[in-house]
Amino acid sequence: MTKQLLRAERQYEMLHPSTVAGIPCIVGVIELFTDTSDGWARPQTVFAFDILDRRGYPAPWLEAKLDHSVAGNDEARFLSEIRSH
């Protein structure tokens, strides 16, 4: 997918097709970087995203279905999918 302004109101760094609770969606990546500013601490990944429906509209109803249990399984899966592309 291209970097474009969909029907959401913001510009995304990346658009990545994925699923939430088995429902197809688009992950609109707002911010993704690894903070290594502190040489002593372990690098921290900053990952901010919106969940959009397949047409590009914000989908708060779908975002409510995200799995936030044990280390944010959906967020970790999104990161893994994005990094593998």
DSSP file (Angstrom, degrees, kcal/mol; ACC not computed):
  #  RESIDUE AA STRUCTURE BP1 BP2  ACC     N-H-->O    O-->H-N    N-H-->O    O-->H-N    TCO  KAPPA ALPHA  PHI   PSI    X-CA   Y-CA   Z-CA
    1    1 A M              0   0    0      0, 0.0    14,-0.4     0, 0.0     2,-0.1   0.000 360.0 360.0 360.0 149.5    0.0    0.0    0.0
    2    2 A T        -     0   0    0     12,-0.1     2,-1.0     1,-0.1    12,-0.1  -0.464 360.0-100.9 -90.0 161.9    1.2    3.5   -0.7
    3    3 A K        +     0   0    0     -2,-0.1     2,-0.3    10,-0.1    -1,-0.1  -0.727  69.7 136.5 -79.0 106.6    1.7    6.3    1.7
    4    4 A Q        -     0   0    0     -2,-1.0     2,-0.9     0, 0.0     8,-0.4  -0.969  63.2 -99.8-148.4 162.7   -1.4    8.3    1.2
    5    5 A L        -     0   0    0     -2,-0.3     6,-0.1     6,-0.1     4,-0.1  -0.783  45.2-176.0 -85.0 111.3   -4.1   10.2    3.0
    6    6 A L        -     0   0    0     -2,-0.9    50,-0.1     4,-0.4    51,-0.1   0.258  55.5 -61.7 -83.0-144.6   -7.0    7.8    3.1
    7    7 A R  S    S+     0   0    0     48,-0.3    50,-0.1    49,-0.2    49,-0.1   0.516 112.1  95.4 -83.6  -3.9  -10.3    8.8    4.5
    8    8 A A  S    S-     0   0    0     48,-0.5    49,-0.1     2,-0.2    44,-0.0  -0.333  86.0-117.1 -77.5 169.6   -8.7    9.3    7.9
    9    9 A E  S    S+     0   0    0     -2,-0.1     2,-0.3     2,-0.1    -1,-0.1   0.314  84.8  65.9 -95.9   9.9   -7.6   12.8    8.8
   10   10 A R  S    S-     0   0    0      0, 0.0     2,-0.4     0, 0.0    -4,-0.4  -0.912  77.9-114.3-132.4 160.6   -3.9   12.2    9.1
   11   11 A Q        -     0   0    0     -2,-0.3     2,-0.3    -6,-0.1    -6,-0.1  -0.746  33.8-148.3 -88.4 135.0   -0.9   11.3    6.9
   12   12 A Y        -     0   0    0     -8,-0.4    18,-0.2    -2,-0.4     3,-0.1  -0.809  17.6-142.0-107.5 146.0    0.6    7.9    7.7
   13   13 A E  S    S-     0   0    0     16,-2.6     2,-0.3    -2,-0.3    17,-0.1   0.834  90.3  -0.3 -67.5 -32.7    4.3    6.9    7.4
   14   14 A M  E     -A   29   0A   0     15,-1.0    15,-2.8   -12,-0.1     2,-0.5  -0.990  59.5-146.1-157.5 147.5    3.1    3.5    6.3
   15   15 A L  E     -A   28   0A   0    -14,-0.4    13,-0.2    -2,-0.3    11,-0.0  -0.989  22.8-176.7-119.3 127.0   -0.1    1.6    5.6
   16   16 A H  E     -A   27   0A   0     11,-2.2    11,-3.3    -2,-0.5     2,-0.2  -0.977  22.7-131.7-131.0 122.6    0.0   -2.1    6.3
   17   17 A P  E     +A   26   0A   0      0, 0.0     9,-0.2     0, 0.0     2,-0.2  -0.493  47.6 134.9 -69.8 139.3   -2.8   -4.6    5.7
   18   18 A S  E     -A   25   0A   0      7,-2.4     7,-2.5    -2,-0.2     2,-0.3  -0.805  44.3-104.4-157.8-163.1   -3.5   -6.9    8.7
   19   19 A T  E     -A   24   0A   0      5,-0.3     2,-0.4    -2,-0.2     7,-0.0  -0.980  10.9-159.9-139.2 153.4   -6.3   -8.3   10.8
   20   20 A V  E >  S-A   23   0A   0      3,-2.1     3,-2.2    -2,-0.3    46,-0.1  -0.985  87.7 -13.6-131.1 122.1   -7.8   -7.7   14.2
   21   21 A A  T 3  S-     0   0    0     -2,-0.4    -1,-0.1     1,-0.3    45,-0.0   0.844 130.8 -55.1  53.9  35.7   -9.8  -10.5   15.8
   22   22 A G  T 3  S+     0   0    0      1,-0.2    -1,-0.3     0, 0.0    -3,-0.0   0.464 112.2 123.6  80.2   1.8   -9.8  -12.2   12.3
   23   23 A I  E <   -A   20   0A   0     -3,-2.2    -3,-2.1    39,-0.1    -1,-0.2  -0.850  66.6-116.8 -99.5 124.9  -11.3   -9.1   10.7
   24   24 A P  E     +A   19   0A   0      0, 0.0    30,-0.3     0, 0.0     2,-0.3  -0.293  50.1 149.4 -59.7 141.0   -9.3   -7.5    7.8
   25   25 A C  E     -A   18   0A   0     -7,-2.5    -7,-2.4    28,-0.2     2,-0.4  -0.895  43.3-108.6-154.8-178.2   -8.1   -4.0    8.4
   26   26 A I  E     -AB  17  52A   0     26,-2.5    26,-3.0    -2,-0.3     2,-0.7  -0.993  19.5-143.9-123.6 132.8   -5.3   -1.5    7.7
   27   27 A V  E     -AB  16  51A   0    -11,-3.3   -11,-2.2    -2,-0.4     2,-0.9  -0.878  13.5-156.2 -94.8 114.0   -2.7   -0.5   10.3
   28   28 A G  E     -AB  15  50A   0     22,-2.7    22,-2.2    -2,-0.7     2,-0.6  -0.819  11.8-145.8 -92.4 106.4   -1.9    3.2    9.7
   29   29 A V  E     +AB  14  49A   0    -15,-2.8   -16,-2.6    -2,-0.9   -15,-1.0  -0.623  24.0 174.5 -79.8 117.4    1.5    3.7   11.2
   30   30 A I  E    S+     0   0A   0     18,-2.5     2,-0.3    -2,-0.6    19,-0.2   0.867  71.3   0.4 -85.3 -44.0    1.8    7.2   12.6
   31   31 A E  E     + B   0  48A   0     17,-1.9    17,-2.8   -19,-0.1    -1,-0.3  -0.984  60.3 169.9-152.1 133.9    5.3    6.8   14.1
   32   32 A L  E     + B   0  47A   0     -2,-0.3     2,-0.3    15,-0.2    15,-0.2  -0.866  24.3 125.1-149.1 111.7    7.8    4.0   14.2
   33   33 A F  E     - B   0  46A   0     13,-2.0    13,-3.4    -2,-0.3     2,-0.6  -0.984  51.4-117.0-158.1 162.6   11.3    4.3   15.4
   34   34 A T  E     - B   0  45A   0     -2,-0.3     2,-0.7    11,-0.2    11,-0.3  -0.927  25.9-142.9-106.8 122.5   13.8    2.8   17.9
   35   35 A D  E     + B   0  44A   0      9,-3.5     9,-1.8    -2,-0.6     3,-0.1  -0.751  32.4 159.6 -88.5 112.4   15.0    5.2   20.6
   36   36 A T        +     0   0    0     -2,-0.7    -1,-0.1     7,-0.2     9,-0.0  -0.002  33.5 120.3-117.7  26.7   18.7    4.6   21.3
   37   37 A S        +     0   0    0      1,-0.1     2,-0.8     2,-0.1    -1,-0.1   0.796  65.0  63.5 -65.3 -29.9   19.4    8.0   22.9
   38   38 A D        -     0   0    0     -3,-0.1     3,-0.5     1,-0.1    -1,-0.1  -0.858  70.0-160.7-100.3 109.9   20.4    6.5   26.2
   39   39 A G  S    S+     0   0    0     -2,-0.8    -1,-0.1     1,-0.2    -2,-0.1   0.682  88.9  50.3 -62.8 -18.7   23.5    4.4   25.7
   40   40 A W  S    S+     0   0    0      2,-0.1    -1,-0.2    -3,-0.1     2,-0.1   0.788  99.5  72.4 -90.2 -30.4   22.9    2.5   29.0
   41   41 A A  S    S-     0   0    0     -3,-0.5     3,-0.1     1,-0.1    -3,-0.0  -0.451  91.9 -97.8 -88.2 159.1   19.3    1.5   28.5
   42   42 A R        -     0   0    0     -2,-0.1    -1,-0.1     1,-0.1    -4,-0.1  -0.509  53.2 -94.8 -68.4 138.1   17.9   -1.1   26.2
   43   43 A P        -     0   0    0      0, 0.0     2,-0.4     0, 0.0    -7,-0.2  -0.298  40.6-146.3 -57.8 137.9   16.6    0.5   23.0
   44   44 A Q  E     -B   35   0A   0     -9,-1.8    -9,-3.5    -3,-0.1     2,-0.5  -0.910   4.0-137.6-110.2 132.9   12.9    1.2   23.1
   45   45 A T  E     -B   34   0A   0     -2,-0.4     2,-0.6   -11,-0.3   -11,-0.2  -0.788  11.3-155.2 -90.5 126.8   10.7    0.9   20.1
   46   46 A V  E     +B   33   0A   0    -13,-3.4   -13,-2.0    -2,-0.5     2,-0.4  -0.911  20.4 171.7-101.4 121.0    8.1    3.7   19.7
   47   47 A F  E     +B   32   0A   0     -2,-0.6     2,-0.4   -15,-0.2   -15,-0.2  -0.941   6.4 173.2-137.8 110.3    5.2    2.5   17.7
   48   48 A A  E     +B   31   0A   0    -17,-2.8   -18,-2.5    -2,-0.4   -17,-1.9  -0.965  14.9 158.6-119.2 134.9    2.0    4.6   17.3
   49   49 A F  E     -B   29   0A   0     -2,-0.4     2,-0.3   -20,-0.3   -20,-0.2  -0.971  32.1-137.5-151.3 161.6   -0.8    3.5   14.9
   50   50 A D  E     -B   28   0A   0    -22,-2.2   -22,-2.7    -2,-0.3     2,-0.6  -0.904  22.7-129.8-115.8 150.5   -4.4    3.8   14.0
   51   51 A I  E     -B   27   0A   0     -2,-0.3     8,-2.5   -24,-0.2     2,-0.3  -0.915  30.4-175.2-100.4 124.6   -6.7    0.9   13.0
   52   52 A L  E     -BC  26  58A   0    -26,-3.0   -26,-2.5    -2,-0.6     2,-0.0  -0.854  24.5-116.3-116.9 151.7   -8.6    1.6    9.8
   53   53 A D    >   -     0   0    0      4,-3.0     3,-1.7    -2,-0.3   -28,-0.2  -0.212  47.2 -87.7 -74.8 179.6  -11.2   -0.4    8.1
   54   54 A R  T 3  S+     0   0    0    -30,-0.3   -29,-0.1     1,-0.3    -1,-0.1   0.694 129.4  54.0 -66.4 -18.0  -10.5   -1.8    4.6
   55   55 A R  T 3  S-     0   0    0      2,-0.1   -48,-0.3   -29,-0.0    -1,-0.3   0.519 121.9-104.0 -91.7  -6.4  -11.8    1.4    3.0
   56   56 A G  S <  S+     0   0    0     -3,-1.7   -48,-0.5     1,-0.3   -49,-0.2   0.521  75.1 135.8  98.3   6.4   -9.4    3.6    5.0
   57   57 A Y        -     0   0    0    -50,-0.1    -4,-3.0   -51,-0.1    -1,-0.3  -0.650  66.5 -97.6 -84.5 143.7  -11.9    5.0    7.6
   58   58 A P  B     -C   52   0A   0      0, 0.0    -6,-0.2     0, 0.0     3,-0.1  -0.356  36.9-158.2 -56.4 138.4  -10.9    5.1   11.3
   59   59 A A    >>  +     0   0    0     -8,-2.5     4,-2.4     1,-0.1     3,-0.7  -0.658  25.6 164.0-125.9  75.4  -12.4    2.0   13.0
   60   60 A P  H 3> S+     0   0    0      0, 0.0     4,-1.8     0, 0.0    -1,-0.1   0.834  80.1  59.5 -61.6 -30.9  -12.7    2.6   16.8
   61   61 A W  H 34 S+     0   0    0      1,-0.2     4,-0.2     2,-0.2    -2,-0.1   0.844 110.3  42.3 -64.0 -33.3  -15.0   -0.4   17.0
   62   62 A L  H X4 S+     0   0    0     -3,-0.7     3,-1.3     2,-0.2    -1,-0.2   0.850 109.3  57.0 -80.5 -37.1  -12.3   -2.6   15.6
   63   63 A E  H >< S+     0   0    0     -4,-2.4     3,-1.6     1,-0.3    -2,-0.2   0.835  98.4  62.8 -61.0 -32.1   -9.6   -0.9   17.7
   64   64 A A  T 3< S+     0   0    0     -4,-1.8    -1,-0.3     1,-0.3    -2,-0.2   0.718  96.8  59.3 -65.6 -19.9  -11.6   -1.9   20.8
   65   65 A K  T <  S+     0   0    0     -3,-1.3    -1,-0.3    -4,-0.2    -2,-0.2   0.454  77.3 126.2 -87.9  -1.4  -11.1   -5.5   19.8
   66   66 A L    <   -     0   0    0     -3,-1.6     2,-1.0    -4,-0.2   -46,-0.1  -0.259  67.7-118.4 -58.6 143.5   -7.3   -5.3   20.0
   67   67 A D        +     0   0    0      1,-0.1     7,-1.3     5,-0.1     8,-0.4  -0.756  39.3 168.6 -86.3 103.6   -5.6   -7.8   22.2
   68   68 A H        +     0   0    0     -2,-1.0     4,-0.5     4,-0.2     3,-0.2   0.289  38.9 115.8 -98.1   8.8   -3.9   -5.8   25.0
   69   69 A S  S  > S+     0   0    0      1,-0.2     4,-1.2     2,-0.1     3,-0.4  -0.350  75.0   0.0 -77.1 160.7   -3.2   -8.9   27.1
   70   70 A V  T  4 S-     0   0    0      1,-0.2    -1,-0.2     2,-0.2     3,-0.1   0.769 139.8 -21.6  23.6  89.8    0.3  -10.1   28.0
   71   71 A A  T  4 S-     0   0    0     -3,-0.2    -1,-0.2     1,-0.2     5,-0.2   0.712 112.7 -74.0  63.6  26.7    2.7   -7.7   26.2
   72   72 A G  T  >  -     0   0    0     -4,-0.5     4,-2.6    -3,-0.4     5,-0.3   0.977  53.5-162.8  57.6  71.0    0.2   -6.5   23.7
   73   73 A N  H  X S+     0   0    0     -4,-1.2     4,-2.2     1,-0.2     5,-0.1   0.872  86.0  47.1 -56.3 -44.1   -0.1   -9.4   21.3
   74   74 A D  H  > S+     0   0    0     -7,-1.3     4,-2.8     2,-0.2    -1,-0.2   0.927 112.5  49.5 -66.0 -43.6   -1.6   -7.5   18.4
   75   75 A E  H  > S+     0   0    0     -8,-0.4     4,-2.4     1,-0.2    -2,-0.2   0.922 112.3  48.0 -61.1 -43.8    0.9   -4.7   18.7
   76   76 A A  H  X S+     0   0    0     -4,-2.6     4,-2.3    -5,-0.2    -1,-0.2   0.892 112.1  50.0 -63.4 -39.7    3.8   -7.1   18.7
   77   77 A R  H  X S+     0   0    0     -4,-2.2     4,-2.7    -5,-0.3    -2,-0.2   0.917 109.3  51.0 -65.8 -43.1    2.3   -9.0   15.7
   78   78 A F  H  X S+     0   0    0     -4,-2.8     4,-2.7     2,-0.2     5,-0.2   0.938 111.1  48.7 -58.3 -47.2    1.9   -5.7   13.8
   79   79 A L  H  X S+     0   0    0     -4,-2.4     4,-2.6     1,-0.2    -2,-0.2   0.919 112.0  48.8 -58.8 -44.8    5.5   -4.8   14.4
   80   80 A S  H  X S+     0   0    0     -4,-2.3     4,-1.5     2,-0.2    -1,-0.2   0.916 112.5  47.8 -62.2 -44.8    6.7   -8.2   13.3
   81   81 A E  H  X S+     0   0    0     -4,-2.7     4,-0.5     2,-0.2    -2,-0.2   0.915 113.6  47.6 -62.7 -43.7    4.6   -8.1   10.1
   82   82 A I  H >< S+     0   0    0     -4,-2.7     3,-1.1     1,-0.2    -2,-0.2   0.913 111.5  49.5 -66.5 -43.2    5.8   -4.6    9.3
   83   83 A R  H 3< S+     0   0    0     -4,-2.6    -1,-0.2     1,-0.2    -2,-0.2   0.776 104.7  59.3 -68.7 -25.4    9.5   -5.4    9.9
   84   84 A S  H 3<        0   0    0     -4,-1.5    -1,-0.2     1,-0.2    -2,-0.2   0.615 360.0 360.0 -79.7 -10.2    9.3   -8.5    7.7
   85   85 A H    <<        0   0    0     -3,-1.1    -1,-0.2    -4,-0.5    -2,-0.2   0.432 360.0 360.0 -96.2 360.0    8.2   -6.4    4.7
